[in-house]
Amino acid sequence: MPTLTDAPLTGAALIKDEVRRLPDKPGVYRMAGEDGEVLYVGKARSLKKRVLQYAQGRFHTQRIALMVDLTRSMEFITTRTETDALLLEINLIKQLKPRFNVLLRDDKSFPEIVIRREHPAPQLRKHRGAHSIKGDYFGPFASAWAVNRTLNTLQKAFLLRSCSDNVYESRTRPCMLHQIRRCSAPCTGLVSLEDYGALVEEAEAFLRGKSRAVIGRMAMEMQAASDDLEFERAARLRDRIRALSSVAQEQQVNPETVDEADVFALHAEGGQACVQVFFFRAGQNWGNRAYFPRVDRQDEEAEIMAAFLGQFYDDKPIPRLILANVEPADCDLLADAFALKGGRKVEICRPQRGEKRQLVEQALINAREALGRKMAESSGQAKLLAGVCEAFGLEGQPERIEVYDNSHISGTNAIGGMIVAGPEGFQKSQYRKFNIRSSELTPGDDYGMMREVLRRRFSRLVKEEAAGEPTPRPDLVLIDGGAGQLAAAQEVMADLGVDDIAVVGVAKGPDRDAGLERFFMGDRPPFMLEPKSPVLYYLQRLRDEAHRFAIGAHRTRRAMDLKRNPLDEIEGVGPGRKRALLHAFGSARGVSRASVDDLAKVEGVSAPLAQRIYDFFRKT
């Protein structure tokens, strides 16, 4: 029989045993609890000395003591240098999301502007994600709104095309953007590629901070045009100058001494924290964004800032200068890691005077205000969720609410949308859309669409839970619809064995009046909430957000379908032949009406291809 000494080691005893085998080298360590849950990831200059501190039982906080007590296993990775250990630690924290680490929760990529260089007429467009396209990238911008505003200005000032290559190749006459003076129409030869290239270089110079030089050249050209009595050309140049000048006027803060920098300000209060980030590029303010990292009230500000910066720049370009109101822990090591990652020197500093300090103080004011609003919203959110719990008779306050809605037009381009809400409001990174795939559905069958969406969502949940993978499980599911939609949802949930999740149907009132919604839930008879109840308003917001998301996804899919050209589906018709056909017949409809003989007269179209095109438009 096993004795007491055979029991597996845990907590400090386990860590003390591990220390005996550790090298005096830099590396990364992981502490795991029951079922392999990763509790904490840390880096060390010396693994042996760092881990020994946990084994000795001298803890700065109760939180660290609890972490050690929960530890059931540890893993170690040695690295060549402490800088390598720091980079690996950052990567593992973002992947594993350990519960005892400071964690950057909202980590969406930032939008950028790219000038695509893989086409004779470079395209100006918005971009997110990896730099997989050949071209010049400018950013980051804090929001899509900031990018769209800048793109709008650049279109007015430099007349660069924003259309896709397919649209460019198929144009036979200038589009509306040319008519409203937003594009120089290189697609139809109204501007030579050489002159268009000059416009591209001007746009690039402007985005690189040489706005005064660009405006100065335009002003000289405008004066010359005026002197030569070319008043129409002078007026066009005047409009372009005004567009560029408006950028400086619209910016909230345009520093004179900072060309490229990111400004961070941390404010922590009541166990919560906000980090406000401002982006300055080309001497212009390209927006700001507030982050609310997961922290503990006992975390020190220097540790929070260091953890935040490391995770923030794990997948983002790093500027030459980082300004912060709190000097991060291991500041020099962090700067070395950023320099290694970015391939150039990076300075991290806490400014003490001058314009740089003013920028940091302005960011700190925004951080305080944002955290104050967040804490007020969280308090109100908790009350609303408690009201939802009471209204639907739930066992506990819901931490995750999923809301589903469908959108289509007579069954075409059908989309299912799922939005997620919880104690911290809408969790937009968790939103999902479902393209309705089933070919057996009758067009417009809302019940069938809901079955497909829920089956795909919860089949995945069941598989991930069976595999032991961490996966979010909702406490409440809201369905846009009445008894029929609820029955369809319950049928799917029962088939998959997840009928322990509460499901509620939300039916619109008579004439779709807000405030008269009826709720359907299990065996309970349909019921209503008080017309002026805050809980009712909250549920209406959830339903409306799901509807907005679903219909937005539907419109995007429908717009993509409308842009497709039937000629793209014909084998042997590439961009060149497609353009020749469109030049000859004006549109795809014109091509569809042409005879085989007329089609064969188009340059590059052989008799067999003409027959294939003719047959394509007449297939049944």
N, C-alpha and C positions, 0 to 999 in steps of 0.2 A: 504493500500500500504506500502511496506517496506520503512523504512527510512534509512538515511545514516548510522545511528548507528547500523543498522542490518547487515551491510556488514561484512563478515568474517575477522578476524584479520590476518594480515600477517607480515612478517619481525620482526623487533625489538618489535613491539607491541604484536605480538603473543608470542614471547619468554618471554617478561615481564609478560604476563598473566600466562604462564606455571610455572614460577619461584615460584609463590605464593603457588603452591601445591607440590613442590618438597621437599624431605627429605634431611637432612644434612648427607647423607650416600654415600659410594662409589658406582659407577655404570657406566653404558654406556648410551650415548644418541645418537639419530639419528635425523638428520635434513633432511626433505624431501621437494621437490618442487612440481611443477605442476604434476598431474597424478601420484603422489606417488614416483617420481624419488628420490632416496636417494642421497643427496648432500654431506653429511659428517657424519662420525662416530667418536666419541671421547669417552675417558674415563675420569673419575674424581675421586679424593679422596672424594670430596663433590659435589654431583650433583647440589645442590642449589647454592653454591658459584661459581662453574664453569660456569653454564648456565647464572647466573646473569651478568657475564662479557659481554656476548653477548647483553643482554638487555640494558646495560648502554651506548652502542654506541661508546665505545672507542676501536677502532680497530687499530692493528699494520699495517695492509696492506689493500690496496684496494680490494684484493681478498677476504679477510674475510668479508669486508663490502658488497661485491656483494653476497656472500653466505648467509649472514643474510637477505639481501633484497629479495632473491629468496625463502626463507623459507616459506612454507605454512602449515607445520605440524611438530610435534616432537614426538618421542617415547623414553621411558626411561626403563631401566632395572637396578634394584638395585642388588648389589652383597655383599658377606660377607666381602671381603677385596679389597683393591686397586689392589693387584696382580691378583685376579680373574677377576677384571674389565679389566685389561690389556690383559689377555688371551682371554677374550670374544671379546674385541675390535679388536684384531688381526684376530680372526676367522670371524667376521662380515665384516671386510674390504675385506678379500679375497673372501668372498661369494658375497658381494653386489657391490664391485668395485665403491665406490662413487667418483664422479668427482672432489671433492675438497681435497681428501686425497692423500698423496704420495702412489703410487701404484707400486708393483712389477708385471710387465707385463709378463715376460717370466718365468714360474714357472714349467718347466718340472722336473720330478723326476730324480734323479741321478742314474746311473748304479752302481751296487755293485757286489761283488763276494760272492757266497754262497757255503758252503760245506754242501750238503744235508745229514742229519743224519737219514733219515727214511728208509734207505735201508742197507742191510748187507755190500754192497760195496758202500760207500758214493760217490756221484757224485759232481764234480766241475763244476760250471756253472755261467754264467752271470745272474743277476737278476735286475728287476726294480719293484718299487711299494711296497705295504705292505709286512711285514715279515710274510707271511701266511704259509711258508714252514718251517718245523722243521729243524734247522741246525744252522751253525755259519755264520754270515754275516760280511763282511769286506768292508768298503767304508766310505764315497762316493768317487767315481772316477769322475773326471770332464767331461769325455766323454767316449763314447763307444770305441774309439780308445785306450784310456788309459787302459780300462778294457781288451780289446782284447790282447794288448801287454803283460799285466801281466799274463793273462790266458795262453798265448803262452809260457811264461817263466816257469810258474808252471807246464805245461804239460811236458816240456823238463826235468825239475828238479825232479819232483815227480811222474810222470807217472800215474796220476790219470785219471779216465775215465770221459769223457764229454758226453757220449751217454745217451739217454733217457732210462727209465726202460724197455719200450717195446723192444727197440733195444737190450738192454742187455740180456733180457730173450730169445730172438730169435736167438742169435749168436750161431753158431756151430763151427766156427773157428775164430781166431783173425782177426781183421779188419786192414785197412791200417795204422791207427794210431799206432798200435803195431809194424808194420813192419818198420815204420820210427822212432821208439823209442820215441813215445809220450804217450804211454799207456802201463801198465803192464799186460793188458788182464785178469782181474779177472773174466770176463764173461765166459771164457773157462777153468778156473782153472790153468792157467800158473803161477799165483801167489796165494798163500794161502790167505784167508781172514785175517788171523792174520798178515802176512807180509804186506798185502795191508793196513791194519789199521795203521801199523807203518809209512807207507808213508803219510797217511792222517794226522797223528799227527805231522809229520815233516813239512808238508805244512801249517798246522794251526800255528805252532810255528813261521815259517817264516813270515806269514801275521800279526802276533802279534808283530813283531819287533825284534824277536830273530834270525835274519839272521846270525849274526856272530857265534852264538852257533851252528846253523844248518850246516853252511859251515865248521866249525871246526870239527864237528863229521864226516862229509863226507870226509874231508881231512885225518882224522885218518884212516877211513875205506879204503880209496884209498891206503894209505901207507901200511896198513896191507895186502891188496890184492896183492900189488906189491911185498912185501916181501915173500908172499906165492906163487909167480910166477903165480898168477891168473891175467894175464895181460889184458884179455878181460873185466873182471869185473872192474879192475882198470881204464880202458879206459872209461867205462860207467860212473863211478863215476866222473872221470875228466870232462866229458861232462856236467854232472849235476851241478858241481861246477861252470863251466864257465857260464852256463845259469843263475845261481843265481847271480854271480858277475856282469853280464851285467846289472842287474837292477840298481845297484848303479851308473854305468857309464852312463846310459841313462837318469837318473834324472837330471833336470836342477839345482835344489837346494835341498840338503839334509842336514837339520840343525843338529847340534850336541846337542843342548840344548833343542830342542822342539820335543817331542815324538808324541803328539796328539794336534792339534790346527787347527782352521780355521782363516785365515788372510784376513781382509777386508780393502780395501782402496777406499775412495770416492773422486772423482774429479768432481766438478760442474763448468759449464761455459756456459754463454749465454742462461740460462733457461733450460739447459739439464744437465744430470748427468750420470756418469758411476761409478759403484761399481765393482771393481775387487776382485774376491774371489780365494784364494789359499787353497788347502786342504793338510794337513800334517797328515799322519797316520803311525804308526809303524816307526817313524823317517824317513819317505820317503815322497817325494812330489808326490801326486797322481793327480796332474793336477790343472788347473785353468780355470775360466770362467768369462766373462764380462757380467754384467747386466746393463740395461738402464732403471731405474725406471721412472715412470711418475712423474715429479715434476713441481713446479712453480719457476720462477726466484727469488721470494721473500722468498722461504722456506729456513730456516736456516739449515746448514749442520748437526748439532747435531740432529735436528728433522728428517731429511732425513735418517740418519744412524739408529736412533731408530726405525723408521717405517720399514725400509728395513730389519733390523735384526729380528724384530718381525714376519713379514710375511715370511721371508726366512725359519725360523725354525718352522713354524706352522706345517709342516708335514715331518720334517727331523730330524734325530738323532742329538743331540747337544753335541759337544765335551766339555771336561773339561775346555779348554782355548780358548777364542776368543780374537784375537788381532785386533785393528783397528787404523787407523790414525786419526780418529775423535771420541772423547768420546761421545757416544749416550746420548740424553736427558733421564733423569730418569734412569741413568745407574744402580744404585743399585736395583731399582725396576725391571728392565729388567732382571738382573742377578737372582733375587729371583724368578721371573716367570719361567725362564729357569730351575732353580734348581727344582722347583715344578714339572715342566713338565718332566724333565729328571730323576728325582729321585736321583740326586747327586749334589754336589756343582759345580757351573759354575762360572768361573772368566772372566770378561770382562775388558780389560785394554788397555791403549794407551802407549806402551813401549817408554821409553825415551833414552835407551842406549842398547848397546850390539847387539847380534845376532837377537833378536826379533825385535828391531827397524830396522835392516837391511832388515828383511823379509817384514815389513810393507812398507818401502821405495821402495823396489823392486816392490811390488804390486801397489804402487801409480804411479810409472813410467809406468807400464802397463795400469793403469786406464787412465792416461793422453793420452797415445798413442791411446788407443781404442776409447776414446771420440773424439779425433781429426779425426780419420778415419771415425767414425760414422757421424760427422758433415759434413765432405767433401762428404760422400756418400749421405747424406740427401739432400745437395744442388744440387748434380747432379741428384738425383732421382726426385726432384721437377721439374727440367728442362725436364726430360724425360716424366713425367706424363703430363706436359703442352703440350709437343709434341704429345702425344697420344690423348689428348683432341682435339687438332687442326686437327690431321689426320683423326679422326672419327667424327668430328663435334659434340662433346659432349657439353652439357650445362655447365658443370663445370669440374674441374680437378678431375679424379676418385680417391676416397679414398680407394676403395676395388675393385680389379680385380680378378675374378674367371676364371680359365682356365681348360677346361675339355678335357680328352683324354681317349680312350679305349685301352685295350691290351688283346689279346687272341691268341691261335694257333688253326686255323680251328674251332673256336667257343668254344673250351674247356677252362676251367678255366678262363672264361671271367671276367675282372675287369674293372670298370670305376674309373678314378682318377680325383680328383679336387684339384688344388693348388690355393693358395691365395697370392696376392701381393698387396702392397700399398706404401704409402710414406716412410715407413721404410724398404722396401725390402720384401723378402719372409717371410710370416707369417706361419712358419711350424707347429705351434700348431693348425692352422686352416685347415690343409690338411685333406681330407677325401677320403676313398676308398669305392667303392660300388661293392659288389659281385652281378653279374648279376643273378637274380633269375627266371625270366620269363621262363616258360617251352614252351611257344608258339612261341618263337623266332626261326627263322631258323638259324642254326649254321653259324657264320660269318656275321650275319646281323648287320653291324655297325650302320645303322640308327636306328634300333630297340633298340640297346644297349644304344645309346645316348638318345633316348626318355625315356627309363626307368630311366637312371641316373638323367636326368633333372627333370623328374616328381617327383621322390622321394625327390630330393633336394628342389624343389620349392613348393611342396605340404607341406612340413614341414614348410617352411618359411611362407606360407599363414596361416597355422594353428596357428603358434606362434604369428604372427602379429594380428590375429583375437582375440587371448586370451590376448592381451596386454602385451605379454612377450617380453623383449628386445632380438632382434635377428639381426644378421648382414645381411644387404641387399647389394648386389653388385651394383656398378655403371656401370660396364662393364663386359660382359661375352664373353670370347674367346673360340671358338670351333675349334678343330683340324679337318679341313675338308673344303670342298668347298660348292657349292650351295646346294647339296643334304643334307649334314649335317646341314647347316644353316636352310633349310626349315623344317627339322625334329625338330630342336630346337625351331623355331618360332611357330610351331604348338602347342607344349607343353606349351610354355609361354603364348600363346593366350588362350588356354583352361583354364589355371589357373588364368588368369587375371593379369599377371605380365609382359605384353608385353611392359610396359613403360621402362623396363631395356634394355639398348643397348646390342645387340648380334652381334658378328662379327665372320665370318668363316675365318680361316687362311689356305689356300691351299698351299701345297708345290709346288715349281717350277718344271719345266720339269726335269726329272731324279733326282727329290728330291734335286735340287741344292739350297743351302741356298743363299738368296739374290734375288731370283726370285719369292718369294711368292706373291700370289694374294690374295686380301682381298675381302670378300663378305659381304655386309651389306645392309639389307632392300631393298629398291627400287633403290639404287645406282648401277650403272654398276660396274663390278669387276674392281679393281684398284690396282696399285702397288705403293710402296714408293721408294724413291731414293735409289739405291743400297748401298751407303755408309752412309745412314742416321743413326744417333745414335738411333732414335726411332725404326727403323727397327731391329737393333741389339738387342734392348731391348725386342721387341716383339718375336724375335727368341729365346731369353733366356727364356721367359715365356713359350713358346710352348715346348722347349726342356726340361724344368723342369717338365712340366706336363707329357711329354712322359717318362722321367726318373722315375717319381713317379709311373705312371701306370704300366710300364713294371716291375718295382721292386716288386710291389704288386702282379702282375701276376706270377712272378717267385717264389715268396714265397709260393703262393697258390699251384702252380704246384709241388714244392718240397715236400710240405706236402702230396699231393695226392700220389706222388711216394713212400713216406715212409710208406703209409698204407699197411698193410698186409691183403690179402683177408680172412685169417683165423680169423681175429678179428671180422668179420661180422657173423660168424657161431655160433649160440646159442649152448652153452655147451662146447665150446673150449676156455678155459682160458689160462693164461700164462704157466702153467705146461704142459697141453696137447699140446699146440702149440709148446712148446720147444721139447717135445717128438716126435711130427710129423716131425718137421724140422730136428731133429737128424736122424730120420729114412729115410727121403726122400731127405734131402739136401736143399730143397727150397719149396716155395708155389707151384711153377710149378710142382715140383716132386710129391707133394701131390695131385695136380689136375689130374695127370696121373695114380694114383694108383687105383687098384681095391678095391672093398668092402672088400674082404678077406684079402688083404694086409694091409688095413687100420685097420682092426679089430685086427691084430697081434700086433699093437703098444700098449705099456703099458698105461692103463687108458682109452683106446678107446673101448667102448662097440659096440656090433653089430648094435644097432639102431643109435648110433652116427656115426659109420662108414658109414652107409647108408645115413645119413643126409649130411655128408661131401661130399660123392660121388655125391649126387643129387645137392648139391650147385654149384659144378663146371660144371654141365651139364644142368643147367636150361636155358631156352631160353628166 
